Amino acid sequence: MTPMKERAAQCICGGLRVTVRGEPADAYLCSCAYCQRKSGSAFTYAAIYPEAAVTITGEYRTWRHRGDAGRFLDNAFCPACGGSVFFRAEAWPGMLGIAVGCFADRDFATPARLFWASQRHRWLELPDAIALIETQ
């Protein structure tokens, strides 16, 4: 039996660490205005895992945001460096989203889609294999 692959994501200072087992259930990009502000970039890149496959170590704080549909998103960040590492979404009970950049893994799964393509930066061109979803 082949052991499940383990990956570790962490904040900038290393104080908050998230270890995952197995492959993500989903990986996607989002260009909504909220995600642009949260990431300080043109989009976020997230991987979704079952909470049972995730181990969190280190201190973190959360900030709750309500999306356009009125559902909450709890963003977890390191209180020392401010790095946003993971989130819980009301829309995905029992799942945890991890910021893919925190894995620093060049071979991470390709995102399947870009949500809020209608708000993406005009210069952002993606491979044809990534579906463009105008909203969410």
C-alpha positions in Angstrom: 0.0 0.0 0.0 1.4 3.4 -1.0 1.5 5.9 1.8 -0.5 9.1 1.3 1.5 12.1 0.2 2.0 14.7 2.9 2.6 18.4 2.3 3.2 21.2 4.7 2.0 24.8 4.2 3.2 27.6 6.5 3.0 31.3 7.0 5.9 33.6 6.3 7.6 33.3 9.7 6.8 29.6 10.1 4.8 30.1 13.3 1.6 28.7 11.7 1.8 25.4 9.9 -0.8 23.2 8.2 0.1 19.6 7.2 -2.2 17.8 4.7 -2.4 14.2 3.7 -3.4 13.1 0.3 -4.4 15.2 -2.8 -6.8 18.1 -2.6 -10.5 17.6 -3.4 -10.3 20.8 -5.5 -7.9 23.5 -6.5 -9.1 26.8 -7.9 -8.3 30.5 -8.5 -10.5 33.5 -7.5 -10.3 37.0 -8.8 -13.1 38.6 -6.7 -12.2 42.0 -5.3 -12.1 40.5 -1.8 -9.5 37.8 -2.8 -7.4 40.4 -4.6 -7.3 42.5 -1.4 -6.7 39.5 0.8 -3.8 38.2 -1.3 -2.4 41.6 -2.4 -2.3 40.1 -5.9 -4.5 39.6 -8.9 -6.1 36.4 -7.5 -5.9 33.7 -4.8 -5.0 30.1 -5.5 -6.6 27.7 -3.0 -6.7 23.9 -2.4 -9.7 22.3 -0.6 -9.1 19.3 1.8 -11.3 17.4 4.1 -10.6 18.7 7.7 -9.9 15.1 8.7 -6.8 15.2 6.4 -5.4 18.4 8.0 -3.3 19.0 11.1 -2.9 22.6 12.2 0.0 23.6 14.5 0.8 27.1 15.9 -1.2 30.1 16.9 -3.6 31.8 14.6 -6.4 34.4 14.6 -9.4 34.4 12.3 -11.3 37.2 10.5 -14.8 36.5 9.3 -16.0 37.8 5.9 -19.4 37.5 4.4 -19.5 36.9 0.6 -22.0 38.2 -1.9 -24.2 35.2 -1.2 -24.3 36.0 2.5 -22.3 33.0 3.6 -19.3 33.4 5.9 -15.6 32.7 5.2 -13.3 32.5 8.2 -9.8 33.4 7.2 -7.0 32.2 9.5 -3.7 34.1 9.7 -0.6 34.1 11.8 -0.7 36.8 14.5 3.1 37.3 14.3 3.6 37.9 10.5 0.0 38.3 9.3 0.4 35.6 6.7 -3.0 34.1 5.6 -2.7 30.3 5.5 -6.1 28.7 5.6 -9.9 29.3 5.7 -13.2 27.7 6.5 -16.2 28.4 4.4 -19.8 28.0 5.3 -20.4 26.7 1.8 -18.0 23.7 2.3 -18.8 22.2 5.7 -16.1 19.7 6.9 -13.6 21.1 4.4 -10.6 23.4 4.8 -9.1 25.7 2.2 -5.3 26.2 2.1 -3.5 29.0 0.3 -1.5 27.1 -2.2 1.4 29.6 -2.2 2.0 28.6 1.5 3.0 25.1 0.3 5.8 26.6 -1.9 5.4 23.5 -4.1 6.0 24.1 -7.8 4.4 20.8 -8.6 1.1 21.5 -6.9 -2.2 20.6 -8.6 -3.3 22.8 -11.5 -6.3 24.9 -10.6 -9.5 23.7 -12.4 -11.2 27.1 -12.7 -11.0 30.9 -12.1 -14.0 32.2 -10.1 -15.0 35.8 -10.6 -13.3 36.0 -14.0 -15.5 39.1 -14.6 -13.3 40.9 -12.0 -9.9 39.7 -13.2 -7.2 42.0 -14.2 -7.4 42.7 -18.0 -3.8 41.4 -18.6 -4.5 38.0 -16.9 -4.5 35.3 -19.5 -4.8 31.6 -18.4 -4.3 28.3 -20.1 -7.4 26.9 -21.9 -7.6 24.1 -19.4 -8.6 26.5 -16.6 -12.4 27.3 -16.9 -13.4 30.9 -16.6 -16.4 31.3 -14.3 -17.8 34.9 -14.5 -19.1 34.9 -10.9 -19.3 32.2 -8.3 
